[in-house]
Amino acid sequence: MFETIRWHCHVHANDRHAAERVVERFAARLDRPVEIENYERYCKFPELAVLRLVTPLGCAAPEHALMTVLDCAWKIATPWSLGSQGSSTHHEFEGIAAANIGARFSVPGIEWMEFRVTDRP
């Protein structure tokens, strides 16, 4: 079962409150709840915050999970670099979008984003 979409992103934010506003815009664009798992400053670029976010997914089949996560991802940015890993018993899908390599984000403040979906517990 694919329970959640795990997002990892870098956002322009001076403090946690500003980062939470970016997450609110992100959740509104997805039309799904988004929970902040972790917030920290990016040590290489102090103007950026690093966020780890979780969004419920709840898909049983890998095909349905992939289509749902791609639908969500394309609401946030285009294009995405996609990858997958899998075995006969487990599947994993991931994608990365970055402004510095041409991705355009529909949510102001996001600079880089990765998603990961897996059926591993």
HUJO-V669740 format. One record per residue. N is the residue number from 1. SS is DSSP state (A for helix, B for strand, O for the rest). PHI is phi in radians with two decimals (* if undefined). Layout:
n->N ss->SS phi->PHI
n->N ss->SS phi->PHI
This chain:
n->1 ss->O phi->*
n->2 ss->B phi->-1.63
n->3 ss->B phi->-1.44
n->4 ss->B phi->-2.46
n->5 ss->B phi->-1.78
n->6 ss->B phi->-1.77
n->7 ss->B phi->-1.94
n->8 ss->B phi->-2.25
n->9 ss->B phi->-2.55
n->10 ss->B phi->-1.97
n->11 ss->B phi->-2.25
n->12 ss->B phi->-1.33
n->13 ss->O phi->-2.79
n->14 ss->O phi->-1.37
n->15 ss->O phi->-2.71
n->16 ss->A phi->-1.10
n->17 ss->A phi->-1.06
n->18 ss->A phi->-1.13
n->19 ss->A phi->-1.12
n->20 ss->A phi->-1.12
n->21 ss->A phi->-1.14
n->22 ss->A phi->-1.10
n->23 ss->A phi->-1.12
n->24 ss->A phi->-1.08
n->25 ss->A phi->-1.13
n->26 ss->A phi->-1.07
n->27 ss->A phi->-1.11
n->28 ss->A phi->-1.12
n->29 ss->A phi->-1.17
n->30 ss->A phi->-1.31
n->31 ss->O phi->1.06
n->32 ss->O phi->-2.49
n->33 ss->O phi->-1.22
n->34 ss->O phi->-2.31
n->35 ss->B phi->-1.97
n->36 ss->B phi->-1.45
n->37 ss->B phi->-1.52
n->38 ss->B phi->-2.68
n->39 ss->B phi->-2.33
n->40 ss->B phi->-2.74
n->41 ss->B phi->-1.41
n->42 ss->O phi->-1.48
n->43 ss->O phi->-1.13
n->44 ss->O phi->-1.34
n->45 ss->O phi->-2.33
n->46 ss->O phi->-1.09
n->47 ss->O phi->-1.37
n->48 ss->B phi->-1.89
n->49 ss->B phi->-1.94
n->50 ss->B phi->-1.83
n->51 ss->B phi->-2.12
n->52 ss->B phi->-2.03
n->53 ss->B phi->-2.17
n->54 ss->B phi->-2.32
n->55 ss->B phi->-2.21
n->56 ss->B phi->-1.11
n->57 ss->B phi->-2.13
n->58 ss->B phi->1.11
n->59 ss->B phi->-1.99
n->60 ss->O phi->-1.54
n->61 ss->O phi->-1.55
n->62 ss->A phi->-1.02
n->63 ss->A phi->-1.12
n->64 ss->A phi->-1.19
n->65 ss->A phi->-1.08
n->66 ss->A phi->-1.10
n->67 ss->A phi->-1.12
n->68 ss->A phi->-1.18
n->69 ss->A phi->-1.19
n->70 ss->A phi->-1.17
n->71 ss->A phi->-1.05
n->72 ss->A phi->-1.13
n->73 ss->A phi->-1.06
n->74 ss->A phi->-1.24
n->75 ss->A phi->-1.29
n->76 ss->A phi->-1.72
n->77 ss->B phi->-2.71
n->78 ss->B phi->-2.56
n->79 ss->O phi->-1.51
n->80 ss->O phi->-2.04
n->81 ss->B phi->-1.62
n->82 ss->B phi->-1.86
n->83 ss->B phi->-2.62
n->84 ss->B phi->-2.62
n->85 ss->B phi->-2.34
n->86 ss->B phi->-3.01
n->87 ss->O phi->-2.24
n->88 ss->O phi->-1.23
n->89 ss->O phi->-2.00
n->90 ss->O phi->-2.35
n->91 ss->B phi->-2.27
n->92 ss->B phi->-2.54
n->93 ss->B phi->-2.18
n->94 ss->B phi->-2.58
n->95 ss->B phi->-2.65
n->96 ss->B phi->-2.34
n->97 ss->B phi->-2.29
n->98 ss->B phi->-2.45
n->99 ss->A phi->-1.11
n->100 ss->A phi->-1.29
n->101 ss->A phi->-2.12
n->102 ss->O phi->1.78
n->103 ss->O phi->-1.24
n->104 ss->B phi->-1.99
n->105 ss->B phi->-1.70
n->106 ss->O phi->-1.46
n->107 ss->O phi->-1.85
n->108 ss->O phi->-1.04
n->109 ss->O phi->1.84
n->110 ss->B phi->-1.43
n->111 ss->B phi->-1.91
n->112 ss->B phi->-2.63
n->113 ss->B phi->-2.63
n->114 ss->B phi->-2.31
n->115 ss->B phi->-2.12
n->116 ss->B phi->-2.55
n->117 ss->B phi->-2.30
n->118 ss->B phi->-2.51
n->119 ss->O phi->-1.72
n->120 ss->O phi->-1.31
n->121 ss->O phi->-1.19
